[in-house]
Amino acid sequence: MIRRVLPHGMGRGLLTRRPGTRRGGFSLDWDGKVSEIKKKIKSILPGRSCDLLQDTSHLPPEHSDVVIVGGGVLGLSVAYWLKKLESRRGAIRVLVVERDHTYSQASTGLSVGGICQQFSLPENIQLSLFSASFLRNINEYLAVVDAPPLDLRFNPSGYLLLASEKDAAAMESNVKVQRQEGAKVSLMSPDQLRNKFPWINTEGVALASYGFVSSSQRMLTTDDKAVVLKRIHEVHVKMDRSLEYQPVECAIVINAAGAWSAQIAALAGVGEGPPGTLQGTKLPVEPRKRYVYVWHCPQGPGLETPLVADTSGAYFRREGLGSNYLGGRSPTEQEEPDPANLEVDHDFFQDKVQSAWAGYYDYNTFDQNGVVGPHPLVVNMYFATGFSGHGLQQAPGIGRAVAEMVLKGRFQTIDLSPFLFTRFYLGEKIQENNII
């Protein structure tokens, strides 16, 4: 009988043996050994150069302490923070697996790219504040010795959210929470809005929230039944342009597969039990297609234009110096497009656009918020997924939180316990009111 399931998955002891060692306490430099053996064979055999032993440099390693499934911004953030926070250099071996080597369909590169701090949940606000600080101070984290400083061309233009009379009270309440968490947000009346942004049509607008991007930081189941804990011992990595799979033994698996993370979870047995049980609780993440349109407007708003989201849910922001703008709107449930491909419906938004593209949301159908931390039963699978459109802007903080959980057994800087997987089984939604 297991008295508490969740602490078992979160507890210490998952990396008790020194990472990078097995049985005898050491690891072989296999590539170095192969090279040395080849040289010896070539030196004693006459004729053409010898290639008796197959080159394995293109294969993933046979062993890795942590395997991260998904090489988008969330997966790479987890990898960065695992190495950043490891106890000593080289203590943890990390392998990142990504199926789209070109990133042509990756949500990271197809996103709109804003950072919003005007959320209603304190955890989401804190994550965005940290992301803004991380990007402003990027060279403190990612600078390379003897290389030029990184220039991300970070343009902190902020977010401008518009509310009708019906939603004005909720906006005021949200702004109180945002200010308590350290976000710089101001409320604006229609008159103030027209004075600052004379190009805005304020018809139907009762209140606006203008957020400046700041650099500040500030189990036993309920029915008392025993459950079976599982552990992943290896992952199989499919090789590029091949039918071959390479097995990789590992201690930890990070599921950062975005829109396809539910499929990865199912491969590990997540959700295979009877409905209504913890074993039968699936990861409620699915791909949702979103369109982004680009149009040219020579007389449009200037360089200081924030990302604007109006009362209808439509949004836009300025793109670069050429009087181009990009935007769109989220569809209703009845309008949800088929996610089978990334083709664009050009009639969905407006006719006069220069170009358009589509990308995937890793859409959490339960409460549209992220899933962070360990699975309660598959004890060495950790999640960083389900952010429903705000994964890119929160990736620095999410990666740090997952690394803290793996290495320390708990969240240390931002407590993301409300984002744990167990809320799906318990039916405890965390409601975020400001999802664009």
Contacts in CASP RR format, 6 or more apart in sequence:
PFRMAT RR
TARGET T0000
AUTHOR 0000-0000-0000
METHOD contacts of the structure
MODEL  1
MIRRVLPHGMGRGLLTRRPGTRRGGFSLDWDGKVSEIKKKIKSILPGRSC
DLLQDTSHLPPEHSDVVIVGGGVLGLSVAYWLKKLESRRGAIRVLVVERD
HTYSQASTGLSVGGICQQFSLPENIQLSLFSASFLRNINEYLAVVDAPPL
DLRFNPSGYLLLASEKDAAAMESNVKVQRQEGAKVSLMSPDQLRNKFPWI
NTEGVALASYGFVSSSQRMLTTDDKAVVLKRIHEVHVKMDRSLEYQPVEC
AIVINAAGAWSAQIAALAGVGEGPPGTLQGTKLPVEPRKRYVYVWHCPQG
PGLETPLVADTSGAYFRREGLGSNYLGGRSPTEQEEPDPANLEVDHDFFQ
DKVQSAWAGYYDYNTFDQNGVVGPHPLVVNMYFATGFSGHGLQQAPGIGR
AVAEMVLKGRFQTIDLSPFLFTRFYLGEKIQENNII
1 220 0 8 1.000
1 226 0 8 1.000
2 8 0 8 1.000
2 219 0 8 1.000
2 220 0 8 1.000
2 226 0 8 1.000
2 227 0 8 1.000
2 229 0 8 1.000
3 219 0 8 1.000
3 220 0 8 1.000
4 219 0 8 1.000
4 220 0 8 1.000
5 219 0 8 1.000
5 220 0 8 1.000
5 221 0 8 1.000
5 227 0 8 1.000
5 229 0 8 1.000
5 278 0 8 1.000
5 376 0 8 1.000
5 377 0 8 1.000
5 422 0 8 1.000
6 219 0 8 1.000
6 376 0 8 1.000
6 420 0 8 1.000
6 422 0 8 1.000
7 219 0 8 1.000
8 219 0 8 1.000
8 229 0 8 1.000
8 376 0 8 1.000
8 379 0 8 1.000
9 229 0 8 1.000
9 374 0 8 1.000
9 375 0 8 1.000
9 376 0 8 1.000
9 379 0 8 1.000
10 373 0 8 1.000
10 374 0 8 1.000
10 405 0 8 1.000
10 409 0 8 1.000
10 410 0 8 1.000
11 409 0 8 1.000
12 409 0 8 1.000
14 251 0 8 1.000
14 252 0 8 1.000
14 379 0 8 1.000
14 380 0 8 1.000
14 406 0 8 1.000
15 65 0 8 1.000
15 92 0 8 1.000
15 251 0 8 1.000
15 252 0 8 1.000
15 406 0 8 1.000
15 407 0 8 1.000
17 25 0 8 1.000
18 25 0 8 1.000
18 91 0 8 1.000
19 65 0 8 1.000
19 91 0 8 1.000
19 92 0 8 1.000
19 93 0 8 1.000
19 251 0 8 1.000
20 27 0 8 1.000
20 63 0 8 1.000
20 65 0 8 1.000
20 92 0 8 1.000
20 93 0 8 1.000
21 27 0 8 1.000
22 63 0 8 1.000
22 249 0 8 1.000
27 63 0 8 1.000
30 56 0 8 1.000
30 62 0 8 1.000
31 56 0 8 1.000
31 57 0 8 1.000
34 53 0 8 1.000
34 55 0 8 1.000
34 56 0 8 1.000
37 53 0 8 1.000
38 50 0 8 1.000
38 51 0 8 1.000
38 52 0 8 1.000
38 53 0 8 1.000
41 50 0 8 1.000
41 52 0 8 1.000
41 53 0 8 1.000
42 49 0 8 1.000
42 50 0 8 1.000
58 239 0 8 1.000
59 239 0 8 1.000
59 246 0 8 1.000
60 95 0 8 1.000
60 97 0 8 1.000
60 237 0 8 1.000
60 246 0 8 1.000
60 248 0 8 1.000
61 93 0 8 1.000
61 95 0 8 1.000
61 248 0 8 1.000
62 246 0 8 1.000
62 247 0 8 1.000
62 248 0 8 1.000
62 249 0 8 1.000
63 93 0 8 1.000
63 248 0 8 1.000
63 249 0 8 1.000
63 250 0 8 1.000
64 93 0 8 1.000
64 94 0 8 1.000
64 95 0 8 1.000
64 248 0 8 1.000
64 249 0 8 1.000
64 250 0 8 1.000
65 92 0 8 1.000
65 93 0 8 1.000
65 94 0 8 1.000
65 250 0 8 1.000
65 251 0 8 1.000
65 252 0 8 1.000
66 82 0 8 1.000
66 92 0 8 1.000
66 93 0 8 1.000
66 94 0 8 1.000
66 95 0 8 1.000
66 250 0 8 1.000
66 251 0 8 1.000
66 252 0 8 1.000
66 253 0 8 1.000
66 254 0 8 1.000
66 406 0 8 1.000
67 95 0 8 1.000
67 97 0 8 1.000
67 235 0 8 1.000
67 248 0 8 1.000
67 250 0 8 1.000
67 252 0 8 1.000
67 253 0 8 1.000
67 254 0 8 1.000
68 75 0 8 1.000
68 78 0 8 1.000
68 79 0 8 1.000
68 94 0 8 1.000
68 95 0 8 1.000
68 96 0 8 1.000
68 97 0 8 1.000
68 253 0 8 1.000
68 254 0 8 1.000
68 256 0 8 1.000
69 97 0 8 1.000
69 235 0 8 1.000
69 253 0 8 1.000
69 254 0 8 1.000
69 255 0 8 1.000
69 256 0 8 1.000
69 257 0 8 1.000
69 261 0 8 1.000
69 264 0 8 1.000
70 96 0 8 1.000
70 97 0 8 1.000
70 98 0 8 1.000
70 99 0 8 1.000
70 256 0 8 1.000
70 257 0 8 1.000
70 258 0 8 1.000
71 96 0 8 1.000
71 97 0 8 1.000
71 98 0 8 1.000
71 106 0 8 1.000
71 256 0 8 1.000
72 98 0 8 1.000
72 103 0 8 1.000
72 106 0 8 1.000
72 107 0 8 1.000
72 108 0 8 1.000
72 256 0 8 1.000
73 108 0 8 1.000
73 391 0 8 1.000
73 392 0 8 1.000
73 395 0 8 1.000
74 256 0 8 1.000
74 258 0 8 1.000
74 384 0 8 1.000
74 385 0 8 1.000
74 387 0 8 1.000
74 391 0 8 1.000
74 395 0 8 1.000
74 398 0 8 1.000
74 399 0 8 1.000
75 96 0 8 1.000
75 254 0 8 1.000
75 256 0 8 1.000
75 384 0 8 1.000
75 395 0 8 1.000
75 399 0 8 1.000
76 96 0 8 1.000
76 395 0 8 1.000
77 384 0 8 1.000
77 395 0 8 1.000
77 396 0 8 1.000
77 397 0 8 1.000
77 398 0 8 1.000
77 399 0 8 1.000
77 400 0 8 1.000
78 254 0 8 1.000
78 256 0 8 1.000
78 384 0 8 1.000
78 398 0 8 1.000
78 399 0 8 1.000
78 402 0 8 1.000
78 403 0 8 1.000
79 94 0 8 1.000
79 96 0 8 1.000
80 141 0 8 1.000
80 142 0 8 1.000
80 399 0 8 1.000
81 399 0 8 1.000
81 400 0 8 1.000
81 402 0 8 1.000
81 403 0 8 1.000
81 404 0 8 1.000
82 92 0 8 1.000
82 94 0 8 1.000
82 403 0 8 1.000
82 406 0 8 1.000
82 407 0 8 1.000
83 90 0 8 1.000
83 92 0 8 1.000
83 94 0 8 1.000
84 141 0 8 1.000
84 403 0 8 1.000
85 400 0 8 1.000
85 403 0 8 1.000
85 404 0 8 1.000
85 407 0 8 1.000
86 92 0 8 1.000
86 407 0 8 1.000
87 407 0 8 1.000
95 248 0 8 1.000
95 250 0 8 1.000
97 235 0 8 1.000
97 237 0 8 1.000
98 106 0 8 1.000
99 238 0 8 1.000
100 106 0 8 1.000
101 240 0 8 1.000
103 109 0 8 1.000
105 342 0 8 1.000
105 359 0 8 1.000
105 360 0 8 1.000
107 258 0 8 1.000
107 259 0 8 1.000
107 359 0 8 1.000
107 360 0 8 1.000
107 361 0 8 1.000
107 362 0 8 1.000
107 389 0 8 1.000
107 392 0 8 1.000
108 392 0 8 1.000
110 292 0 8 1.000
110 357 0 8 1.000
110 358 0 8 1.000
110 359 0 8 1.000
110 360 0 8 1.000
111 359 0 8 1.000
111 389 0 8 1.000
111 392 0 8 1.000
112 292 0 8 1.000
112 307 0 8 1.000
112 315 0 8 1.000
112 317 0 8 1.000
112 326 0 8 1.000
112 327 0 8 1.000
113 392 0 8 1.000
113 393 0 8 1.000
114 159 0 8 1.000
114 307 0 8 1.000
114 317 0 8 1.000
114 392 0 8 1.000
114 393 0 8 1.000
115 128 0 8 1.000
115 131 0 8 1.000
115 132 0 8 1.000
115 135 0 8 1.000
115 156 0 8 1.000
115 158 0 8 1.000
115 213 0 8 1.000
115 393 0 8 1.000
116 128 0 8 1.000
116 158 0 8 1.000
116 159 0 8 1.000
116 307 0 8 1.000
116 390 0 8 1.000
116 393 0 8 1.000
116 434 0 8 1.000
116 436 0 8 1.000
117 125 0 8 1.000
117 128 0 8 1.000
117 129 0 8 1.000
117 132 0 8 1.000
117 159 0 8 1.000
117 178 0 8 1.000
117 183 0 8 1.000
117 185 0 8 1.000
117 211 0 8 1.000
117 213 0 8 1.000
117 214 0 8 1.000
118 159 0 8 1.000
118 161 0 8 1.000
118 174 0 8 1.000
118 175 0 8 1.000
118 178 0 8 1.000
118 183 0 8 1.000
118 185 0 8 1.000
118 209 0 8 1.000
118 211 0 8 1.000
118 434 0 8 1.000
119 125 0 8 1.000
119 128 0 8 1.000
119 174 0 8 1.000
119 178 0 8 1.000
119 432 0 8 1.000
119 433 0 8 1.000
119 434 0 8 1.000
120 173 0 8 1.000
120 174 0 8 1.000
120 177 0 8 1.000
120 431 0 8 1.000
120 432 0 8 1.000
120 433 0 8 1.000
120 434 0 8 1.000
121 369 0 8 1.000
121 418 0 8 1.000
121 430 0 8 1.000
121 431 0 8 1.000
121 432 0 8 1.000
122 177 0 8 1.000
122 180 0 8 1.000
122 181 0 8 1.000
123 414 0 8 1.000
123 415 0 8 1.000
123 416 0 8 1.000
123 418 0 8 1.000
123 419 0 8 1.000
124 369 0 8 1.000
124 390 0 8 1.000
124 394 0 8 1.000
124 432 0 8 1.000
125 177 0 8 1.000
125 178 0 8 1.000
125 181 0 8 1.000
125 182 0 8 1.000
125 183 0 8 1.000
126 181 0 8 1.000
126 218 0 8 1.000
126 414 0 8 1.000
127 394 0 8 1.000
127 397 0 8 1.000
127 398 0 8 1.000
127 414 0 8 1.000
128 183 0 8 1.000
128 390 0 8 1.000
128 393 0 8 1.000
128 394 0 8 1.000
129 181 0 8 1.000
129 182 0 8 1.000
129 183 0 8 1.000
129 214 0 8 1.000
129 216 0 8 1.000
129 217 0 8 1.000
129 218 0 8 1.000
130 217 0 8 1.000
130 396 0 8 1.000
130 397 0 8 1.000
130 400 0 8 1.000
130 413 0 8 1.000
130 414 0 8 1.000
131 393 0 8 1.000
131 394 0 8 1.000
131 395 0 8 1.000
131 396 0 8 1.000
131 397 0 8 1.000
132 156 0 8 1.000
132 213 0 8 1.000
132 214 0 8 1.000
132 215 0 8 1.000
133 214 0 8 1.000
133 215 0 8 1.000
133 216 0 8 1.000
133 217 0 8 1.000
134 141 0 8 1.000
134 396 0 8 1.000
134 397 0 8 1.000
135 152 0 8 1.000
135 154 0 8 1.000
135 396 0 8 1.000
136 154 0 8 1.000
136 156 0 8 1.000
136 215 0 8 1.000
137 215 0 8 1.000
138 150 0 8 1.000
138 152 0 8 1.000
138 154 0 8 1.000
139 149 0 8 1.000
139 150 0 8 1.000
142 150 0 8 1.000
143 149 0 8 1.000
143 150 0 8 1.000
156 212 0 8 1.000
156 213 0 8 1.000
157 213 0 8 1.000
157 304 0 8 1.000
157 305 0 8 1.000
157 306 0 8 1.000
157 307 0 8 1.000
157 317 0 8 1.000
157 318 0 8 1.000
158 210 0 8 1.000
158 211 0 8 1.000
158 212 0 8 1.000
158 213 0 8 1.000
158 306 0 8 1.000
158 307 0 8 1.000
159 209 0 8 1.000
159 210 0 8 1.000
159 211 0 8 1.000
159 306 0 8 1.000
159 307 0 8 1.000
159 308 0 8 1.000
159 309 0 8 1.000
160 197 0 8 1.000
160 208 0 8 1.000
160 209 0 8 1.000
160 210 0 8 1.000
160 211 0 8 1.000
160 306 0 8 1.000
160 307 0 8 1.000
160 308 0 8 1.000
160 309 0 8 1.000
161 171 0 8 1.000
161 208 0 8 1.000
161 209 0 8 1.000
161 309 0 8 1.000
161 434 0 8 1.000
162 193 0 8 1.000
162 205 0 8 1.000
162 207 0 8 1.000
162 208 0 8 1.000
162 308 0 8 1.000
162 309 0 8 1.000
162 310 0 8 1.000
162 311 0 8 1.000
163 170 0 8 1.000
163 171 0 8 1.000
163 205 0 8 1.000
163 206 0 8 1.000
163 207 0 8 1.000
163 208 0 8 1.000
163 209 0 8 1.000
163 311 0 8 1.000
164 204 0 8 1.000
164 205 0 8 1.000
164 206 0 8 1.000
164 311 0 8 1.000
165 204 0 8 1.000
165 206 0 8 1.000
167 206 0 8 1.000
167 311 0 8 1.000
168 206 0 8 1.000
168 207 0 8 1.000
170 433 0 8 1.000
171 187 0 8 1.000
171 207 0 8 1.000
171 209 0 8 1.000
172 187 0 8 1.000
172 207 0 8 1.000
174 209 0 8 1.000
174 433 0 8 1.000
174 434 0 8 1.000
175 185 0 8 1.000
175 187 0 8 1.000
175 209 0 8 1.000
178 185 0 8 1.000
179 185 0 8 1.000
181 218 0 8 1.000
182 214 0 8 1.000
182 216 0 8 1.000
182 218 0 8 1.000
183 211 0 8 1.000
183 214 0 8 1.000
184 211 0 8 1.000
184 212 0 8 1.000
184 214 0 8 1.000
184 216 0 8 1.000
185 209 0 8 1.000
185 210 0 8 1.000
185 211 0 8 1.000
185 212 0 8 1.000
186 209 0 8 1.000
186 210 0 8 1.000
186 211 0 8 1.000
187 207 0 8 1.000
187 208 0 8 1.000
187 209 0 8 1.000
187 210 0 8 1.000
188 196 0 8 1.000
188 207 0 8 1.000
188 208 0 8 1.000
188 209 0 8 1.000
188 210 0 8 1.000
189 207 0 8 1.000
189 208 0 8 1.000
190 202 0 8 1.000
190 205 0 8 1.000
190 206 0 8 1.000
190 208 0 8 1.000
192 208 0 8 1.000
193 200 0 8 1.000
193 202 0 8 1.000
193 205 0 8 1.000
193 208 0 8 1.000
194 200 0 8 1.000
194 202 0 8 1.000
196 210 0 8 1.000
197 301 0 8 1.000
197 305 0 8 1.000
199 300 0 8 1.000
199 301 0 8 1.000
200 308 0 8 1.000
204 311 0 8 1.000
205 310 0 8 1.000
205 311 0 8 1.000
210 306 0 8 1.000
211 306 0 8 1.000
219 227 0 8 1.000
219 278 0 8 1.000
219 376 0 8 1.000
219 422 0 8 1.000
220 226 0 8 1.000
221 227 0 8 1.000
221 277 0 8 1.000
221 278 0 8 1.000
221 425 0 8 1.000
222 426 0 8 1.000
225 277 0 8 1.000
227 278 0 8 1.000
227 279 0 8 1.000
227 377 0 8 1.000
228 279 0 8 1.000
228 377 0 8 1.000
229 377 0 8 1.000
229 378 0 8 1.000
229 379 0 8 1.000
230 268 0 8 1.000
230 269 0 8 1.000
230 377 0 8 1.000
230 378 0 8 1.000
230 379 0 8 1.000
231 378 0 8 1.000
231 379 0 8 1.000
231 380 0 8 1.000
232 250 0 8 1.000
232 253 0 8 1.000
232 268 0 8 1.000
232 378 0 8 1.000
232 380 0 8 1.000
232 381 0 8 1.000
233 249 0 8 1.000
233 250 0 8 1.000
234 247 0 8 1.000
234 248 0 8 1.000
234 249 0 8 1.000
234 250 0 8 1.000
235 247 0 8 1.000
235 248 0 8 1.000
235 250 0 8 1.000
235 253 0 8 1.000
236 245 0 8 1.000
236 246 0 8 1.000
236 247 0 8 1.000
236 248 0 8 1.000
237 245 0 8 1.000
237 246 0 8 1.000
237 247 0 8 1.000
237 248 0 8 1.000
238 244 0 8 1.000
238 245 0 8 1.000
239 245 0 8 1.000
239 246 0 8 1.000
251 380 0 8 1.000
252 380 0 8 1.000
252 382 0 8 1.000
252 406 0 8 1.000
253 268 0 8 1.000
253 380 0 8 1.000
253 381 0 8 1.000
253 382 0 8 1.000
254 381 0 8 1.000
254 382 0 8 1.000
254 383 0 8 1.000
254 384 0 8 1.000
254 402 0 8 1.000
254 406 0 8 1.000
255 261 0 8 1.000
255 264 0 8 1.000
255 265 0 8 1.000
255 283 0 8 1.000
255 381 0 8 1.000
255 382 0 8 1.000
255 383 0 8 1.000
255 384 0 8 1.000
255 385 0 8 1.000
256 383 0 8 1.000
256 384 0 8 1.000
256 385 0 8 1.000
257 263 0 8 1.000
257 264 0 8 1.000
257 385 0 8 1.000
258 285 0 8 1.000
258 360 0 8 1.000
258 362 0 8 1.000
258 385 0 8 1.000
258 386 0 8 1.000
259 285 0 8 1.000
259 286 0 8 1.000
259 287 0 8 1.000
259 288 0 8 1.000
259 339 0 8 1.000
259 360 0 8 1.000
259 361 0 8 1.000
259 362 0 8 1.000
259 363 0 8 1.000
260 287 0 8 1.000
261 283 0 8 1.000
261 285 0 8 1.000
261 362 0 8 1.000
261 383 0 8 1.000
261 385 0 8 1.000
261 386 0 8 1.000
262 282 0 8 1.000
262 283 0 8 1.000
262 284 0 8 1.000
262 285 0 8 1.000
262 286 0 8 1.000
265 271 0 8 1.000
265 282 0 8 1.000
265 283 0 8 1.000
265 375 0 8 1.000
265 381 0 8 1.000
265 383 0 8 1.000
266 272 0 8 1.000
266 282 0 8 1.000
266 283 0 8 1.000
268 375 0 8 1.000
268 378 0 8 1.000
268 381 0 8 1.000
269 378 0 8 1.000
270 281 0 8 1.000
270 282 0 8 1.000
270 283 0 8 1.000
270 375 0 8 1.000
270 377 0 8 1.000
270 378 0 8 1.000
270 381 0 8 1.000
271 279 0 8 1.000
271 280 0 8 1.000
271 281 0 8 1.000
271 282 0 8 1.000
271 283 0 8 1.000
272 279 0 8 1.000
272 280 0 8 1.000
273 279 0 8 1.000
273 280 0 8 1.000
274 280 0 8 1.000
276 425 0 8 1.000
277 425 0 8 1.000
278 376 0 8 1.000
278 377 0 8 1.000
278 422 0 8 1.000
278 425 0 8 1.000
279 377 0 8 1.000
281 421 0 8 1.000
281 424 0 8 1.000
281 425 0 8 1.000
282 424 0 8 1.000
283 371 0 8 1.000
283 383 0 8 1.000
283 385 0 8 1.000
283 421 0 8 1.000
283 424 0 8 1.000
284 364 0 8 1.000
284 365 0 8 1.000
284 366 0 8 1.000
284 424 0 8 1.000
285 362 0 8 1.000
285 363 0 8 1.000
285 364 0 8 1.000
285 365 0 8 1.000
285 371 0 8 1.000
285 385 0 8 1.000
285 386 0 8 1.000
286 339 0 8 1.000
286 363 0 8 1.000
286 365 0 8 1.000
287 339 0 8 1.000
287 360 0 8 1.000
287 361 0 8 1.000
287 362 0 8 1.000
287 363 0 8 1.000
288 336 0 8 1.000
288 339 0 8 1.000
288 360 0 8 1.000
288 361 0 8 1.000
288 363 0 8 1.000
288 388 0 8 1.000
289 336 0 8 1.000
289 337 0 8 1.000
289 338 0 8 1.000
289 339 0 8 1.000
289 342 0 8 1.000
289 358 0 8 1.000
289 359 0 8 1.000
289 360 0 8 1.000
289 361 0 8 1.000
290 330 0 8 1.000
290 358 0 8 1.000
290 359 0 8 1.000
290 360 0 8 1.000
290 361 0 8 1.000
290 389 0 8 1.000
291 328 0 8 1.000
291 337 0 8 1.000
291 344 0 8 1.000
291 345 0 8 1.000
291 348 0 8 1.000
291 349 0 8 1.000
291 356 0 8 1.000
291 357 0 8 1.000
291 358 0 8 1.000
291 359 0 8 1.000
292 326 0 8 1.000
292 327 0 8 1.000
292 328 0 8 1.000
292 356 0 8 1.000
292 357 0 8 1.000
292 358 0 8 1.000
292 359 0 8 1.000
293 326 0 8 1.000
293 327 0 8 1.000
293 328 0 8 1.000
293 349 0 8 1.000
293 350 0 8 1.000
293 353 0 8 1.000
293 355 0 8 1.000
293 356 0 8 1.000
294 319 0 8 1.000
294 324 0 8 1.000
294 325 0 8 1.000
294 326 0 8 1.000
294 327 0 8 1.000
294 353 0 8 1.000
294 354 0 8 1.000
294 355 0 8 1.000
294 356 0 8 1.000
295 324 0 8 1.000
295 325 0 8 1.000
295 326 0 8 1.000
295 350 0 8 1.000
295 352 0 8 1.000
295 353 0 8 1.000
295 354 0 8 1.000
296 322 0 8 1.000
296 323 0 8 1.000
296 324 0 8 1.000
296 325 0 8 1.000
296 354 0 8 1.000
297 323 0 8 1.000
297 324 0 8 1.000
297 325 0 8 1.000
298 323 0 8 1.000
299 323 0 8 1.000
300 323 0 8 1.000
300 325 0 8 1.000
301 318 0 8 1.000
302 318 0 8 1.000
303 318 0 8 1.000
303 321 0 8 1.000
305 317 0 8 1.000
305 318 0 8 1.000
306 317 0 8 1.000
307 315 0 8 1.000
307 316 0 8 1.000
307 317 0 8 1.000
308 315 0 8 1.000
308 316 0 8 1.000
308 317 0 8 1.000
309 315 0 8 1.000
309 436 0 8 1.000
312 329 0 8 1.000
313 329 0 8 1.000
313 330 0 8 1.000
313 436 0 8 1.000
314 327 0 8 1.000
314 328 0 8 1.000
314 329 0 8 1.000
315 327 0 8 1.000
315 328 0 8 1.000
315 329 0 8 1.000
315 436 0 8 1.000
316 325 0 8 1.000
316 326 0 8 1.000
316 327 0 8 1.000
316 328 0 8 1.000
317 325 0 8 1.000
317 326 0 8 1.000
317 327 0 8 1.000
318 324 0 8 1.000
318 325 0 8 1.000
319 325 0 8 1.000
319 326 0 8 1.000
324 354 0 8 1.000
327 349 0 8 1.000
328 349 0 8 1.000
329 349 0 8 1.000
330 436 0 8 1.000
331 337 0 8 1.000
331 348 0 8 1.000
335 348 0 8 1.000
337 345 0 8 1.000
337 348 0 8 1.000
337 358 0 8 1.000
339 360 0 8 1.000
342 357 0 8 1.000
342 358 0 8 1.000
342 359 0 8 1.000
342 360 0 8 1.000
343 358 0 8 1.000
344 356 0 8 1.000
344 357 0 8 1.000
344 358 0 8 1.000
346 353 0 8 1.000
346 356 0 8 1.000
349 356 0 8 1.000
361 388 0 8 1.000
361 389 0 8 1.000
362 385 0 8 1.000
362 386 0 8 1.000
362 387 0 8 1.000
362 388 0 8 1.000
362 389 0 8 1.000
362 391 0 8 1.000
363 386 0 8 1.000
363 388 0 8 1.000
363 389 0 8 1.000
364 370 0 8 1.000
364 371 0 8 1.000
364 386 0 8 1.000
364 387 0 8 1.000
364 388 0 8 1.000
366 423 0 8 1.000
366 424 0 8 1.000
366 427 0 8 1.000
366 429 0 8 1.000
367 423 0 8 1.000
367 429 0 8 1.000
367 430 0 8 1.000
367 431 0 8 1.000
367 432 0 8 1.000
368 388 0 8 1.000
368 432 0 8 1.000
368 435 0 8 1.000
369 386 0 8 1.000
369 387 0 8 1.000
369 388 0 8 1.000
369 418 0 8 1.000
369 419 0 8 1.000
369 430 0 8 1.000
369 432 0 8 1.000
370 385 0 8 1.000
370 386 0 8 1.000
370 387 0 8 1.000
370 388 0 8 1.000
370 391 0 8 1.000
370 419 0 8 1.000
371 383 0 8 1.000
371 384 0 8 1.000
371 385 0 8 1.000
371 386 0 8 1.000
371 419 0 8 1.000
371 420 0 8 1.000
371 421 0 8 1.000
372 383 0 8 1.000
372 384 0 8 1.000
372 398 0 8 1.000
372 401 0 8 1.000
372 402 0 8 1.000
372 405 0 8 1.000
372 416 0 8 1.000
372 419 0 8 1.000
372 420 0 8 1.000
373 382 0 8 1.000
373 383 0 8 1.000
373 384 0 8 1.000
373 401 0 8 1.000
373 402 0 8 1.000
373 405 0 8 1.000
373 416 0 8 1.000
373 419 0 8 1.000
373 420 0 8 1.000
373 421 0 8 1.000
374 380 0 8 1.000
374 381 0 8 1.000
374 382 0 8 1.000
374 383 0 8 1.000
374 405 0 8 1.000
374 420 0 8 1.000
374 421 0 8 1.000
375 381 0 8 1.000
375 382 0 8 1.000
375 383 0 8 1.000
375 421 0 8 1.000
376 421 0 8 1.000
376 422 0 8 1.000
376 425 0 8 1.000
382 402 0 8 1.000
382 405 0 8 1.000
382 406 0 8 1.000
383 421 0 8 1.000
384 398 0 8 1.000
384 399 0 8 1.000
384 402 0 8 1.000
387 394 0 8 1.000
387 398 0 8 1.000
388 435 0 8 1.000
389 435 0 8 1.000
389 436 0 8 1.000
390 435 0 8 1.000
391 398 0 8 1.000
397 413 0 8 1.000
397 414 0 8 1.000
398 416 0 8 1.000
400 413 0 8 1.000
400 414 0 8 1.000
401 411 0 8 1.000
401 413 0 8 1.000
401 414 0 8 1.000
401 416 0 8 1.000
404 410 0 8 1.000
404 411 0 8 1.000
404 412 0 8 1.000
404 413 0 8 1.000
405 411 0 8 1.000
411 417 0 8 1.000
418 430 0 8 1.000
419 430 0 8 1.000
423 429 0 8 1.000
423 430 0 8 1.000
END
